[in-house]
Amino acid sequence: MEKDTIYVKKITQIKDRHIGRAYFASIAIALTLIAQIVIPKSDTLITKALPWYTGLLVIALAITTILAIYYTFFGGLKRFVFKSYFIGAAFLALGLYNLVTLKFTLLKPVFFPAPERIIDVLIVDSGFLLKCLLHSAQLLAYGLGIGIITGLATGILIGWYSSWNYWLEPIVKSVGPIPSTAFIPVALSAFATSYQAAVFLIALASWFPIAVLTQSGVVNVKKTFFEVADTLGATDFQKIFHVAVPGALPNIFVGIFNGTCGAFLTLMSAEMIGVRYGIGWYINWQREIMSYANVYAGLVVIAVSFSLMIAILFKIRDYVLRWQKGIIKW
């Protein structure tokens, strides 16, 4: 009983110590909202005020306050409490940007639009942005899919067979490190359409890291695993796909993660060389007509979609490698 009492006291002390942290996000958002309401916008701006930024702050304040109150009375919500400082700092930074753009115009409004203008684009132009996003997703899926398949095949061949390693490894090491965007002139000449060229460039960007890390994973699988497989009478095919590839999966997922990052970066460049639609094309088009609110809105869409894609990739990795939980640290 005495140990239980001490444990409960310690838990209470820890909870009390973090209550201030839980409310930090709410306080930061409240200060940002007060600045938005109290400080008038600059007289040099002739555009009418929009409600979107204020509405965003009100919604964020309500959500963070409810979560903080819930934590105060019921505990839990460790992730929110841990992220509270970051959330508060992010909204303070957003409020500071709003001050230097909308309130005091310390930055040129043409190139640095106020947050309310960016949010307005995200709402009003949402249909067209979604169409561009779906077009980019389709292009990325084709290129990344080809890059993953060819990267895995290349990595397994040069990691398992010495003859394939002899011929392919020098090509991988010489071609792979070259940025895929350097092949834009070659791709445009070799392929019939700019869309096909873009698929090739994205596949090339993802192929190299996947191939190299797959090879590294296959080569570094413990020899004792193969000795056991030989004892059980396994064929080469069984040793590759039942021993080598499962043992190399952590490296393979790191390669896919790096390949996805490279593919996404190449996607933005590829869409600016003539591909119709797509987020990269949208940003380039809006830049040319000096519509920088739309440019920033496109960047927000890119950041959110890429973060979501990486989060899904990590979830897939955690599910596939659940049998290695506790063995490998990420």
N, C-alpha and C positions, 0 to 999 in steps of 0.2 A: 504493500500500500504506500509506503514511504517513497519507494522508487517511482511509482506511478504519479505521486503528487509532484515530485521533483521534475518529472518528464513534462507534466502538464504546465508547470510554471515556466519551464524553458520554452515550450512552444508558445506560450502567451507572450513571453518577453520578445521572442523573435517576431511574432505577429505585430506587437506594438511598435517595434523598431522599424517596421516596413510600412506602417500606416501612412506616414508622411510621404514616402516614396509612391504609394498607390495614388495619392491625391496630386502628385506633382504634375501629371499630364493635364488634369482638370484645371489647375491653377494657371498653368502656362497658356492653355487655350482661352481661359477667361480673360487673361491680360491681353491676349491678341485680339479678342472680340471687343474689349473695351476700347483699345486703340483704334479699331476699325470704325466704331460708332462715334467716338468723341472727336477724333481728328478729322477735319474736313479734307476733301480731296483738293488737289492743286488747282488753282484758277486757270492754269495754262491748258488744262485738259477740257476739251469741248464735248467729249463723248458723254452720253448719259450714264448714270450709275446703274449697275446691275446687281441683283440680289444674291447671285449664286455664291459668292465668297462668304458673305455674312451667313447665309443659310448653311454652308458647309461647317463653319465654326460652331453654329448653334447645335447642329446634329452631333458633331464630334464632342462638344462639351457635355451634351446630354448622355451620350454613350459612356464616356470616360467617368463621369460622375456616378452613374448607376453602377458601373463595375467597381469603382472605389468604395461605394457604400456597401455593396454586396460583400466585398473583401473584409470590410470593417466588422460586419456582423456574422458572417458565415465562413470566412477564410477561403482557401482555395485560390483559383485564378493566379497561380504562380507565374504563368507566362506573361500575363498582363502587367503584374507588379514589376517583373524583371524588365519589361519593355517600356515602362512608364516614363523613365528619364528620356529615352530616345524619342518617344512619341511627343513629349512636351518640348524637347529641343527642336524637333522637326517643325512643329507649329510655330515656335518662336522664330525660327529661321524664315518660315513662310510669311510671318507677320512683318519681319524686318524687310523682306523683299517687297512686300506690299507698301511699306512706308516709303522706300526709296523710289518706287515706281508710280504709285497712285497718289500718295499723299504729298510728297515733296518733289517728285520728278527729278531726282538726282541722276537718273539714268534716262536715256532717250526712249520715250514711249514706243517709238516705231520699232526699235530692236528689242526692247525689254517690256513687253506688255504686262499689265497688272494681272494678278491671279484671277480676278473676276472675268477678264477677257478670255483667258485660257479655258476656264471652266465653261464659259458660254459656248466656245467652239466645241468642246467635248459633248455638250448637250445638243446644240442646234445641228451640228454636223455629224452626229453619232451614226446615222445610217450609212453615210458615205465612208466614214472611218471604219465601220464594221466590214463593209465591202472590201476595202483595201486590206484590212487585217486578214480576212479570209483568203484573199488572193495571195498574200505573203505566206500564210500558213500552208497553202497548197504547194507553193513553190519550194518552201523549206522542207516540206514532207518528202517531195520527190528527190531533192538533192541530198538531204540528210539520210533518207532511206538507202539510196544508192551508195552513199559514203560509208554507212555502217556495214552494209553487206560486203562491199569490196574491201573495206578495212579489216573486217573480221577474217575474210578469206585470205587476204595477204598476210596478216599477222600469224594465222595458224600455219600457213604453208612455210613461211620463213622461220617460224619458231620450232616446227616439228621436223621438216625435211631439210637435210643439209644441202641437197642438190638445188632445191628451190631457194634456199638461203643464199647460195653462191651467186645465182643470177639476179634475184630480186632485191636483196638487201642494198647493194650499191645504188640501184635506181631509187629505192625508197629514201635513202639517206641524201641523195643528190637533188631529187625533185621535191621531196616533201617539205624541206625548210623554206622553199621559195614561197612568198605570200601568194595566195591564189589570185588576188587582184592583179598581180603582175602578168597573169595569163589572159587578161581581158582582150588585148588585141588578137591573140592567137584564137581564143574562143569565138570571137565575133567573125573571124575569117573561116574557121573550121565548121561552124554550125550554121544551119539554114536560117534560124530565127534567133533573136536575142533571148527569147524564153529558154530555148535549148542551151544556149551559152550560159545563162544564169544557173540552170540546173547543174551543168558541168562544173562551174566554179564553186558552187556550194558543196557538191560531192567531193571535189578535190580538197577543199578546206577541212572537211571532216575526216577524209580518208587517212591522212598522214598520222594524226595522234592516235586514232583507233588502231591502225596497223602496228605502230611502234609499241604501244602499251599492251596490245594483245600478244605480240611476240614476247615481250618481257615477262608477261604473266605465264605463258606456256613454258618458257625456258626455266623459270624459277619454281615450278612445281616440284615438290620433293621427290627425289628418285625412288624413295622407298614405296611411294604410292604405285609407281609403275612396276616395281618388283613384285608387289602383291598382285597387281593385275596380271602380270606374266605367269605367276604361280597359279592363278585361277583360269589360265588359258585364254585371256582376252586377245582379241585381234587388234590390229593397228587402229581400225575405225573405232572400236570400243574404247581403246586407251585415249584417243583424241577427244571423243565426245562424252565419255563417262568419267575421265580422270583429268585430262589436261585442261579442257575448257572450263569445267566447274571449278577447278583449282585456280584458274586464271581470272575468274569472274570479277574479283575486286579490281584488278588492273584494267579489265575490259570496261568496267563502268566508269573508271577514271578517264579512260580514253574517250568513251562516249560523251562524258561531261565536257571534256576539253574540245572534242569535235563539234559538239552542239554550240559551244561558245564561238568557235571559229566560223561555223556555218551561219550563225545569226549575224555576225559582223559582215561576212561576205554577202549575205542576203541584202543588207542595206546598200552596199556598193553596187551589187548586180542590178538592183532595181533602178539605179540611176543611169544605166547605160542603154536604156531604150525599152525596158519592160513596161507595159501599160498596167497601171494600177499597182497596188502594194503600198505599204507604209513608207518605204524608202522613196518610192516615186512621188508619193503625196507630199512628203517633207521637201523634196527637191523642187517640186512644182510650186508650193506655197512660198518657198524662199525666193524663187524667181520673180514672183509677183509682189514681193515685200510684205507678205501677210505672216508676220512672225508669231502672232497668237496661234495660228494654225500649225506653225512649225513646232512650237512648244507643246501643243496638244498632241501632235504626232509623236514627240519624244516621250510624253507621258504614257501613251498607248504602248510604245515599244518597251518602256521600263516595266510596266505592269505585266504585259504579255510574256516577256522574257523571264521575269521573276516567277510567274505562274508555271511556265514550262520547266524551269529548273526545279521548282518544288515538286512537280509531278515526277520528274526524272529521279529525284531523291527518294520519293515514296516507292517507286518501282524498284529501285535498288535495295531499299530496306526490306521490301517484301521478298524479292528473289534471294537475297542473302540472309534471310532470317535464321537459317540454319548455322550461320557463322557468327551469330550474335554473341558478344563477349570475347570472341577471338580476335576480331579486327576492330581497330579504332578508326573513326572517320574524322 
